[in-house]
Amino acid sequence: MCSKSKHIYKQIRITLLVLISGLAYFSSLAQEEYNPYATSFAATAIDGKLYLSWKTRAGFTCQDIHIEVSRDSVSGFERRGTYYGICGDSSERYYSYVLNNPILNARNYVKLELGNIGYSNTISVVVVKATQEIFVVPHPVESHSILHFKNKEKETFILKLYDAIGQIILTTKTNDEEISIGSYSLPQGFIYYDLYADRFQRYRGKLLVKH
């Protein structure tokens, strides 16, 4: 083979390799971002449970669908539920599942394992359930931390925050059942709270501020 033919052949091989690599790359991206077998994937957190819904393509329901949960969006996923496949149901419709054991008082990252065809997209939702009468999520306090408490009667609660030497650094009030304390400019380290309403028990405690 002459040198000119070898050069042309080499250029064709390089061009084909680049095209194949590019197709594989974009195919990989598409698989990570979207899976046609599970669309409209959504989750709602109510009283410590996750109510999931999704839509599947026709003929896919023989596959078991596993619900995986993690504290972050890229690692540490573990199986916490399974929607068992029903062979013969070929309809394209919405399906639902109640996850009774999500990660409480934290942001949950959730995805569906779709057998041998990969995963759905990953969604996230904060799951809150009071294990005490008053709590802060997330804690230590960050910019999006919220103080939760019971106030079904919509009483006026007053919150006072104190620094380490007892000086008042914040006073606010609400008729709701939560206060977004992370949105305030608070000093680093431990602070102390005093939460009270006229006809209710007074709550006192301390929080750690990191932001």
N, C-alpha and C positions, 0 to 999 in steps of 0.2 A: 504493500500500500504506500503510495507516495506521501511525502510530508504534508502536502496541502490537504489531501484526503484525511490524513490522521488528525490534522488540526480541526477540520470541519466536524469530524466524528467526535472529537473531544468537546467541542463547543456545544454540540447537540446533547451529549451526556450531561454536561453541566447544567444546561437549560432545563432538561427533564428533571434532574435532581432538585433544582430550585423550585420548579412547579409542584413536584410531589411533596416536598417539605412544606411549601406554603399551604397546600390543600390540607395536609395533616394538621398543621398548626391551627388554621381557621376551623377545621372540623372539631378539634379538641376544645377550642373556645366555645363553640356553639353547644357542645355537649355539656360543658360546665355551666353555662348560663341558662340553658333551656332544655327541657325534656318533653317531647310531645305527648308522652304517655301520662303525664300528670300536670294539668294546668289549673289556673285559678286557685292555687294553694294559699290558704289563709288560716289564721289562728286568732282566737279570742280568749283572753284569760278572765275567768269568773270564779271568785272565791276559792283560789288555790287549784283550779283545774284548767286544762287547756281544751278548748272546743275547736277541733280541726275540721276543715272541709277542703275538698279538691275535686277536680273533674278528670275522669279518665277517658281515654279513647276506647272505642268499641272493641270488644273481644279481649280486653286485657285483664278482666277480673278473675281469671284463674290464678293469677300471680298473688302470692301473699305480699302485702305492703307493710314494711316495718317502719315505725316512727323512731327516729334517732334524735337525741337531745344533747346539747353541749352548752358549756358556759361561755364559749367564744365561737367565732364563726368559721374557724379553720381546723380545729383539732379537738380531741377529747370527746368525740361523739359516742354515745352509748345507746343501745336499744332499750326503749322504755314502753313500747307497745307494738301490737301487730294487728293489722286488719286482714283477716283471713279471706283468701280468694273464693269466689263462688263461680264455679265453672257453669257455662251455659247462659250466664247473664251477659249478653253482648251489647247492652244499651250504653250509650254515651251520656253520662249524667253525673250529677254531683254526689259525692259520698261524704260521710261524716264519721268522726271518731272522737270520743271523749278520753283524753289522757289524764288519768287520775293521779299520776305521780311525777309531775314536772319538778323542776328545781325551784323550790319555794323562795320567795322574797329575793329574786334575782332575775336578770335578763336571760331568757331561754332562747337558744338558737336551735331551730327545728328543721329537719329535712326528712323526706320520705325515701327509703331504700326500695327500689323497684326491681327486686330480683336481680337477674343478670343483665338488665339494661340500664343500670346506673342509678342516679339520684335525681330527685326534684331540685328546684332551687331552694336555697336556705332562707328562711324567714326568722324574724326575732320578735319576741314579745316579753314584757315584764310580767311575772306571775307574783301576785301579792296575796298572802294569807296571814292574818294576825295570829302569831303564836304567843304574843303578850298583849297587854292592853295598849301599849304604845311602842312603836319601833320605827327605825329609820332605814330606808333602802335607797341606794346602797350605803353601807357603813364600813369603814370610816367615811365621813362626809366628803362628797365630791360636788361638782358644779350642778349635777342633776339630782341630788339627794332630796328625798321627800320624807317628812315626818308624818306617820300615819297614827290615827287614834280613833276610838269609837265616839261617834256623836250623832246617833240616829235621830235625836230630838232637835238637832240643829241649834243647840245652845251656842252662846257666844263664848268661845274659849280664848284666853289670853296666854300668849307664849312670851316668856322672858328668857333671854340667853345671857349668861354671865361668863366673864373670862376667869382665869385662874386665881385672880386676887379679889373676885367678887364684884367687879364693876359691871354694870349693865351694858351690853354691847348691841342688844336688839330687843325691841318690844313690838309685838304685832298681835293681831287678833283675827279670828275667822269663825264663821258659822258652818264651815265644811268639816270634813274628816281627814284633812291633810293640809300640810303647809310645806311649800317648796323652800326649805331652808338653804339648799345649795345655791340658790340664786343670790343670796346675800353675801357681802364681803365679810367673811369671818376670819379671825386669827388662826394661825396654825396651832396645833396641839389640842389639849383637852379644853372643852368648854362645858358649861353646866346649864341645864334647862329647868324651867319652872312652868308647868302647863296647868291651867286651872279654869274652872267655870263655877258660877255661884252654887249650883245644886249638885256638883259632881266631885268625885275624889280628886285630890291634887296629885299631879305626877311630877316627880323630881328625879333627875339622873344626870349622867354626863355623856358626852359625845366626843369622838376624836375627829378633828378636822385635818384633811390632808391637802386640799386644793389651795 
